[in-house]
């Protein structure tokens, strides 16, 4: 096992338990980093019979299979050492699939996959169908597959990192929401990123369903290609109607069933904001129905599903100014979508963190058109500020999220929105986007109480 993050620990623990139960295998774990947190995890795994090596890229030379954590870049010394051994290298989700008896529903896309994964699970539960959310959200899939049987669906958020190292992974239902520039630093190019994303369809064939948003120019070309494999494709579009697709007709979310129109719910009844979330709701409804949900469960679930934490999450109001936590928006396209969610309200947007190889100039043009001001912070603050150029638009540069939130509050007017939608990864100042969003929520709560 390479990497001792959440999924790495789950893999090592699961396989160590199999070994203790008599399986003919030996488990080793290697992480190039060190430190007290990893040392504590290493001690726990040692007690389970796992050999652990920290602070090194030296691997055992007699391994038969390598499972890699999603955060390890392919050009890192640790991965290069793995490739040099000439043995199969797979992801945690691939291993989970090989161990599972449960069917998979897999959701991917640059943006929206967490919302859609959560919503699909909600719609299935409203229909009385047992399911578990795994992958990037919920528990690691490897930790769950041994605990559930074939009647439980595994609703899985899969990233490009995980899909890159899949071979047999074969979801019964797959969803591709969009493909826009992201993780270019990891994949090397947008083209390579798209290749890895679309591996979600690689093993689908007759009897499988692929749900594809064809309003997105990055994902649309794959609809025809997947049909040639024999899978049934449900095309999602807010603007166009497709046979056996999902669409909006006169403001109502609908499905086409062999030419007959089936109404779900009016878009205004959704609790999640923005046109992009209308598309997300259509994709989730189509996927849930393909996985066995019933219409009444889907209708009820669409009406009751609440915003997911860190995705346009309302976190409070101070002095007539409303604050929204969109910390999961770690690329420019996610910010584009977020900015469409507030109609004519004034918006002060907080941008910053660690760049993942993106060009900020198109984003700054959109921010100029839609926002009152921007506050930039963190490692990429200078790059984002430079991308705005000259022209009189208010851009304030701050060192961290606390100062950025204070500055945004000063720039906003009563009735405005302060939106944390950073367009960057969080790793310059936080462990992950969740810790960043939690800190933003804490800052707003303290401001409401007269602190910070």
C-alpha positions as CSV (number, residue, x, y, z in Angstrom):
1,X,0.0,0.0,0.0
2,X,1.4,3.4,-1.0
3,X,0.3,6.3,1.2
4,X,-1.2,6.2,4.6
5,X,-4.1,8.6,4.2
6,X,-7.7,7.6,4.8
7,X,-8.0,5.1,2.0
8,X,-4.4,3.7,2.5
9,X,-5.1,2.9,6.1
10,X,-8.4,1.3,5.1
11,X,-6.7,-0.9,2.5
12,X,-3.9,-2.0,4.8
13,X,-6.3,-2.8,7.7
14,X,-8.7,-4.7,5.5
15,X,-6.0,-6.9,3.9
16,X,-4.3,-7.4,7.2
17,X,-7.5,-8.7,8.6
18,X,-7.8,-11.1,5.6
19,X,-4.3,-12.3,6.3
20,X,-5.1,-12.8,10.0
21,X,-8.1,-14.9,8.9
22,X,-5.9,-17.2,6.9
23,X,-5.6,-15.5,3.5
24,X,-2.2,-16.2,1.9
25,X,-0.8,-12.7,1.7
26,X,1.6,-10.3,3.4
27,X,0.8,-6.6,3.7
28,X,3.3,-3.7,3.6
29,X,2.7,0.0,3.6
30,X,5.0,2.8,2.5
31,X,4.7,6.5,2.8
32,X,7.4,8.9,1.7
33,X,6.4,11.4,4.4
34,X,6.8,11.1,8.2
35,X,5.7,12.9,11.3
36,X,3.7,12.1,14.5
37,X,0.4,11.6,12.8
38,X,1.8,9.0,10.4
39,X,3.8,7.4,13.1
40,X,0.6,6.9,15.1
41,X,-1.1,5.2,12.1
42,X,2.0,3.1,11.6
43,X,1.9,1.9,15.2
44,X,-1.8,0.9,14.7
45,X,-1.0,-1.0,11.5
46,X,2.0,-2.7,13.0
47,X,-0.2,-4.1,15.7
48,X,-2.4,-5.6,12.9
49,X,0.6,-7.3,11.3
50,X,1.4,-4.7,8.6
51,X,5.0,-3.9,7.8
52,X,5.2,-0.1,7.6
53,X,8.0,2.1,6.1
54,X,7.8,5.9,6.6
55,X,10.0,8.6,5.2
56,X,11.3,6.5,2.3
57,X,10.6,5.6,-1.3
58,X,12.2,2.1,-0.9
59,X,9.7,-0.6,-1.6
60,X,9.8,-4.3,-0.8
61,X,11.2,-6.1,-3.8
62,X,9.0,-9.1,-3.7
63,X,5.5,-7.6,-4.0
64,X,2.9,-8.9,-6.4
65,X,0.4,-6.0,-6.3
66,X,0.6,-2.3,-5.4
67,X,-2.4,-0.3,-4.3
68,X,-1.8,3.5,-4.5
69,X,-3.5,6.3,-2.6
70,X,-5.1,8.9,-4.9
71,X,-3.0,11.8,-3.7
72,X,0.3,10.5,-4.9
73,X,1.3,12.2,-8.2
74,X,2.4,9.7,-10.9
75,X,5.8,11.5,-11.4
76,X,6.7,11.4,-7.7
77,X,9.7,9.4,-6.6
78,X,7.4,6.9,-4.7
79,X,5.3,6.2,-7.8
80,X,8.4,5.9,-10.0
81,X,9.7,3.4,-7.6
82,X,6.4,1.5,-7.8
83,X,6.4,1.5,-11.6
84,X,10.0,0.2,-11.7
85,X,9.0,-3.0,-10.1
86,X,6.9,-4.0,-13.1
87,X,3.9,-5.3,-11.1
88,X,0.3,-4.2,-11.3
89,X,-0.5,-0.8,-9.8
90,X,-4.2,-0.3,-8.9
91,X,-6.3,2.2,-7.0
92,X,-8.2,1.6,-3.8
93,X,-11.5,1.7,-5.7
94,X,-10.3,-1.0,-8.1
95,X,-9.3,-3.2,-5.1
96,X,-12.7,-2.6,-3.5
97,X,-14.5,-3.6,-6.7
98,X,-12.5,-6.9,-6.8
99,X,-13.4,-7.6,-3.2
100,X,-17.1,-6.6,-3.5
101,X,-20.3,-8.6,-4.0
102,X,-22.4,-5.4,-4.1
103,X,-23.2,-3.5,-7.4
104,X,-21.6,-0.1,-7.9
105,X,-23.1,3.2,-9.0
106,X,-20.2,5.5,-9.9
107,X,-20.3,9.3,-10.3
108,X,-17.5,11.4,-11.7
109,X,-16.9,14.8,-13.2
110,X,-14.8,17.8,-12.5
111,X,-17.5,19.5,-10.5
112,X,-20.7,18.4,-8.8
113,X,-19.9,14.8,-8.1
114,X,-20.2,15.0,-4.3
115,X,-23.6,16.7,-4.6
116,X,-24.8,14.1,-7.1
117,X,-23.4,11.2,-5.1
118,X,-25.1,12.4,-2.0
119,X,-28.3,13.0,-3.9
120,X,-28.4,9.6,-5.6
121,X,-28.0,7.9,-2.2
122,X,-30.8,10.1,-0.8
123,X,-33.2,9.2,-3.7
124,X,-32.4,5.5,-3.3
125,X,-33.1,5.7,0.4
126,X,-36.4,7.5,-0.2
127,X,-37.3,4.6,-2.4
128,X,-36.4,2.1,0.3
129,X,-33.3,0.8,-1.4
130,X,-30.3,0.0,0.9
131,X,-27.1,1.8,-0.2
132,X,-23.8,3.2,1.1
133,X,-21.9,6.3,-0.1
134,X,-18.2,5.4,-0.5
135,X,-15.2,6.7,-2.4
136,X,-14.3,10.3,-2.0
137,X,-17.2,10.8,0.5
138,X,-18.4,8.4,3.2
139,X,-16.2,5.6,4.2
140,X,-13.4,4.2,2.0
141,X,-15.0,1.6,-0.2
142,X,-12.5,-1.1,0.9
143,X,-13.7,-0.7,4.5
144,X,-17.4,-1.2,3.5
145,X,-17.4,-4.0,0.9
146,X,-16.9,-6.8,3.4
147,X,-19.8,-5.6,5.5
148,X,-22.6,-5.4,3.0
149,X,-24.2,-8.0,0.7
150,X,-25.4,-7.9,-2.9
151,X,-28.7,-6.1,-2.0
152,X,-26.8,-3.0,-0.9
153,X,-25.8,-0.5,-3.7
154,X,-22.4,1.2,-3.3
155,X,-22.9,4.8,-4.5
156,X,-19.4,5.9,-5.3
157,X,-17.8,9.2,-5.9
158,X,-14.8,8.5,-8.0
159,X,-12.0,10.9,-8.9
160,X,-9.7,11.0,-11.9
161,X,-6.9,9.9,-9.5
162,X,-8.8,6.7,-8.6
163,X,-10.0,6.0,-12.1
164,X,-6.4,6.3,-13.5
165,X,-5.4,3.1,-11.9
166,X,-8.5,0.9,-12.6
167,X,-8.6,-2.2,-14.8
168,X,-11.7,-4.2,-14.0
169,X,-13.9,-1.6,-12.3
170,X,-17.4,-2.0,-13.8
171,X,-20.2,0.0,-12.3
172,X,-23.7,-1.0,-13.2
173,X,-24.7,2.7,-13.5
174,X,-22.1,5.5,-14.3
175,X,-22.5,9.2,-14.3
176,X,-20.2,11.8,-16.1
177,X,-21.2,15.3,-15.2
178,X,-18.5,17.5,-16.9
179,X,-14.9,17.7,-17.9
180,X,-13.2,21.1,-17.4
181,X,-9.5,21.9,-16.7
182,X,-8.5,20.6,-13.3
183,X,-5.6,18.7,-11.7
184,X,-3.5,19.5,-14.8
185,X,-0.4,19.4,-12.5
186,X,-1.2,15.7,-11.7
187,X,-2.3,14.4,-15.1
188,X,0.0,16.5,-17.2
189,X,-2.7,17.7,-19.7
190,X,-6.4,18.2,-20.1
191,X,-6.4,15.4,-22.6
192,X,-4.8,13.0,-20.1
193,X,-7.2,14.1,-17.4
194,X,-10.2,13.4,-19.7
195,X,-8.8,9.9,-20.6
196,X,-8.7,9.0,-16.9
197,X,-12.1,10.5,-16.1
198,X,-13.8,8.5,-18.8
199,X,-12.3,5.2,-17.6
200,X,-15.5,5.1,-15.5
201,X,-17.1,3.7,-18.7
202,X,-14.3,1.4,-19.8
203,X,-16.0,-1.9,-18.9
204,X,-19.6,-0.9,-19.4
205,X,-21.6,-2.9,-22.0
206,X,-25.1,-4.3,-22.7
207,X,-27.3,-4.0,-19.6
208,X,-25.4,-1.0,-18.1
209,X,-26.5,2.6,-18.0
210,X,-24.3,5.7,-18.5
211,X,-25.8,9.1,-17.6
212,X,-23.9,11.9,-19.4
213,X,-24.5,15.7,-19.2
214,X,-24.4,16.7,-22.9
215,X,-24.7,20.4,-22.1
216,X,-21.1,20.2,-21.0
217,X,-18.8,20.3,-24.1
218,X,-16.2,18.3,-22.3
219,X,-18.5,15.3,-21.5
220,X,-20.9,15.5,-24.5
221,X,-18.7,13.7,-27.1
222,X,-18.7,10.5,-25.0
223,X,-22.4,9.9,-25.2
224,X,-22.2,8.4,-28.8
225,X,-19.0,6.6,-28.0
226,X,-20.4,4.8,-25.0
227,X,-23.5,3.7,-27.0
228,X,-21.2,1.9,-29.4
229,X,-20.0,-0.2,-26.5
230,X,-23.6,-1.4,-26.0
231,X,-24.4,0.5,-22.8
232,X,-27.6,2.5,-22.7
233,X,-27.0,6.2,-22.5
234,X,-29.2,8.7,-20.7
235,X,-28.4,12.2,-22.0
236,X,-28.9,15.0,-19.5
237,X,-29.7,18.5,-20.8
238,X,-31.5,21.6,-19.5
239,X,-32.0,22.9,-23.0
240,X,-32.8,20.0,-25.2
241,X,-35.0,16.9,-25.2
242,X,-33.5,13.5,-26.0
243,X,-35.3,10.2,-26.2
244,X,-34.8,8.4,-22.9
245,X,-33.0,11.4,-21.6
246,X,-33.4,13.9,-18.7
247,X,-34.4,17.5,-19.3
248,X,-36.2,20.6,-18.2
249,X,-39.6,21.3,-19.8
250,X,-41.4,24.6,-18.9
251,X,-39.4,24.8,-15.7
252,X,-40.1,21.2,-14.6
253,X,-37.5,18.5,-14.3
254,X,-38.6,15.7,-16.6
255,X,-37.6,12.3,-18.0
256,X,-38.3,11.0,-21.5
257,X,-39.4,7.3,-21.4
258,X,-39.5,6.0,-25.0
259,X,-41.0,9.3,-26.1
260,X,-43.4,9.8,-23.2
261,X,-42.7,12.7,-20.9
262,X,-42.6,12.0,-17.1
263,X,-42.6,15.0,-14.8
264,X,-40.5,14.9,-11.6
265,X,-40.6,18.3,-9.8
266,X,-40.5,22.0,-10.7
267,X,-37.0,23.4,-10.6
268,X,-38.0,26.1,-8.1
269,X,-38.8,23.3,-5.5
270,X,-35.1,22.2,-5.4
271,X,-33.3,23.3,-2.2
272,X,-29.9,23.4,-3.9
273,X,-29.1,26.6,-5.7
274,X,-28.1,27.4,-9.3
275,X,-28.7,26.2,-12.8
276,X,-25.8,23.7,-12.5
277,X,-27.6,22.1,-9.6
278,X,-30.7,21.6,-11.9
279,X,-28.4,19.6,-14.1
280,X,-27.0,17.8,-11.1
281,X,-30.6,16.9,-9.9
282,X,-31.5,15.6,-13.4
283,X,-28.4,13.4,-13.5
284,X,-29.0,12.1,-10.0
285,X,-32.7,11.3,-10.7
286,X,-31.7,9.4,-13.9
287,X,-29.0,7.5,-12.1
288,X,-31.2,6.6,-9.1
289,X,-34.0,5.4,-11.3
290,X,-31.6,3.3,-13.4
291,X,-30.4,1.8,-10.2
292,X,-33.9,0.8,-9.1
293,X,-35.4,3.8,-7.4
294,X,-39.2,4.5,-7.9
295,X,-40.7,7.7,-9.2
296,X,-42.4,8.7,-5.9
297,X,-39.2,8.2,-4.0
298,X,-37.3,10.3,-6.5
299,X,-39.9,13.1,-6.4
300,X,-39.9,13.2,-2.6
301,X,-36.1,13.1,-2.4
302,X,-35.6,15.9,-4.9
303,X,-37.8,18.1,-2.8
304,X,-36.1,17.3,0.5
305,X,-32.4,17.1,-0.4
306,X,-30.5,19.9,1.4
307,X,-27.2,21.5,0.3
308,X,-24.1,19.5,1.1
309,X,-21.5,20.9,3.4
310,X,-18.9,23.0,1.6
311,X,-21.0,23.2,-1.6
312,X,-22.8,26.6,-1.6
313,X,-23.6,26.0,2.0
314,X,-25.3,28.9,3.8
315,X,-23.3,29.5,7.0
316,X,-24.8,32.6,8.5
317,X,-25.7,36.3,8.1
318,X,-23.9,39.3,9.7
319,X,-25.2,42.8,9.3
320,X,-27.6,41.9,6.5
321,X,-24.8,40.2,4.6
322,X,-25.2,36.4,3.9
323,X,-22.1,34.1,3.9
324,X,-21.8,31.0,1.7
325,X,-19.2,28.2,2.1
326,X,-18.2,26.8,-1.3
327,X,-14.8,25.6,-0.2
328,X,-15.2,22.5,-2.5
329,X,-14.9,24.8,-5.5
330,X,-11.2,24.0,-6.1
331,X,-11.0,25.0,-9.8
332,X,-12.2,28.0,-11.9
333,X,-15.2,26.2,-13.5
334,X,-16.7,25.4,-10.1
335,X,-16.5,29.1,-9.3
336,X,-18.2,30.0,-12.6
337,X,-21.1,27.8,-11.6
338,X,-21.3,29.2,-8.1
339,X,-21.5,32.7,-9.4
340,X,-24.6,32.0,-11.4
341,X,-26.5,31.1,-8.2
342,X,-27.2,34.5,-6.8
343,X,-29.3,36.3,-9.4
344,X,-28.8,40.0,-9.2
345,X,-27.4,40.1,-5.7
346,X,-24.0,41.7,-5.1
347,X,-21.3,39.2,-4.5
348,X,-17.9,39.6,-2.9
349,X,-15.9,36.4,-3.7
350,X,-13.0,35.0,-1.8
351,X,-10.4,33.4,-4.1
352,X,-7.1,31.7,-3.2
353,X,-5.1,28.7,-2.0
354,X,-2.8,26.4,-4.1
355,X,-3.1,26.6,-7.8
356,X,-3.5,23.2,-9.6
357,X,-2.1,24.4,-12.9
358,X,-5.1,26.5,-14.0
359,X,-5.1,29.8,-15.9
360,X,-7.0,32.4,-13.7
361,X,-7.6,35.0,-16.5
362,X,-10.9,33.6,-17.7
363,X,-12.1,33.4,-14.1
364,X,-11.2,37.0,-13.4
365,X,-13.2,38.1,-16.4
366,X,-16.3,36.3,-15.0
367,X,-15.7,37.8,-11.6
368,X,-15.5,41.3,-13.0
369,X,-18.8,40.8,-14.7
370,X,-20.7,39.2,-11.8
371,X,-19.1,40.5,-8.5
372,X,-18.8,43.7,-6.6
373,X,-15.3,42.8,-5.5
374,X,-12.8,40.0,-5.0
375,X,-10.6,39.2,-2.0
376,X,-7.5,37.0,-2.7
377,X,-5.6,35.1,-0.1
378,X,-3.0,32.4,0.4
379,X,-0.3,31.0,-1.8
380,X,-1.8,32.0,-5.1
381,X,-3.0,35.4,-4.1
382,X,-0.4,37.3,-6.1
383,X,-1.1,35.2,-9.3
384,X,-4.8,35.8,-9.0
385,X,-4.4,39.5,-8.4
386,X,-2.1,39.7,-11.4
387,X,-4.7,38.0,-13.5
388,X,-7.2,40.7,-12.8
389,X,-4.8,43.3,-14.3
390,X,-5.8,46.9,-14.3
391,X,-9.2,48.4,-14.8
392,X,-10.7,49.7,-11.5
393,X,-12.2,46.5,-10.2
394,X,-11.8,46.2,-6.5
395,X,-9.3,43.4,-5.6
396,X,-7.9,43.2,-2.1
397,X,-5.0,40.9,-1.3
398,X,-4.8,39.3,2.2
399,X,-2.5,36.7,3.8
400,X,-5.1,34.2,5.1
401,X,-8.8,33.2,5.3
402,X,-9.5,35.2,8.4
403,X,-8.2,38.5,7.0
404,X,-9.9,37.7,3.7
405,X,-13.3,37.2,5.4
406,X,-12.9,40.4,7.3
407,X,-12.0,42.3,4.2
408,X,-14.9,40.8,2.2
409,X,-17.3,41.9,5.0
410,X,-16.1,45.4,4.8
411,X,-16.5,45.5,1.0
412,X,-20.0,44.0,1.0
413,X,-23.3,46.0,1.3
414,X,-26.4,44.9,3.2
415,X,-28.2,42.3,1.0
416,X,-25.0,41.1,-0.6
417,X,-23.4,37.7,-0.5
418,X,-19.9,36.9,0.7
419,X,-18.9,33.7,-1.1
420,X,-15.9,31.5,-0.3
421,X,-15.4,29.8,-3.7
422,X,-11.6,29.7,-3.8
423,X,-10.8,28.1,-7.3
424,X,-7.8,26.5,-5.7
425,X,-6.8,23.6,-3.6
426,X,-6.5,24.2,0.2
427,X,-3.1,22.6,0.9
428,X,-1.1,25.8,1.3
429,X,-2.8,26.5,4.7
430,X,-5.2,23.6,5.4
431,X,-5.3,19.8,5.4
432,X,-8.1,19.8,2.9
433,X,-11.1,21.8,1.6
434,X,-13.2,20.6,4.5
435,X,-10.9,22.1,7.1
436,X,-10.9,25.3,5.1
437,X,-14.7,25.4,4.9
438,X,-15.0,24.6,8.6
439,X,-12.6,27.4,9.5
440,X,-14.7,29.8,7.3
441,X,-17.9,28.7,9.2
442,X,-16.1,29.3,12.5
443,X,-15.0,32.8,11.4
444,X,-18.6,33.7,10.4
445,X,-20.0,32.4,13.6
446,X,-17.5,34.4,15.6
447,X,-18.3,37.5,13.6
448,X,-22.0,37.0,14.4
449,X,-21.1,37.0,18.1
450,X,-18.9,40.1,17.8
451,X,-15.5,38.3,17.7
452,X,-12.8,37.8,15.1
